[in-house]
Amino acid sequence: MRKVLIAILTSFALSAATAAFAVDPAPATKDECLLASKGCKDQVDSIQQKIKKINSEIKKGKKVYSAEELKKLQLKLKEADDILNSLEKPGR
C-alpha cells in the first residue's frame, strides 16, 4: 500500500515539474509591418497609434532588432513625429 502511494505521489510530482518546464515565455518578435511593410494589408493606424507601436518596438532593442533595423525604426518614428507636428500647426 505504501509503495503504491509513493509511486502515485512521485508520478504526480514529476508530471507537475515537466509541465513547469514546458511553459516558456514567447520570444519577442519583430513587427515586419513597421519594419518592412510586410503583412500589414489590413492594418490602419492613426499617427498616434503608429508612434506608440514604433516606440514599443524600439524598446525591444538589440535583443530583437539589429542596429540597422533600429535606425530604420528611429527614422520612421521621426517621420511620424514630423507628420503629427505638421498636423497640429495652427492655420491648416
Buried (B, 14 or more C-beta within 10 A) or exposed (E): EEEEEEEEEEEEEEEEEEEEEEEEEEEEEBBEBBBEEEEEEEEEBEBEEBBEBBEEBBEBEEEBBEEEBBEBBEEBBEEBEEEBEEEEEEEE
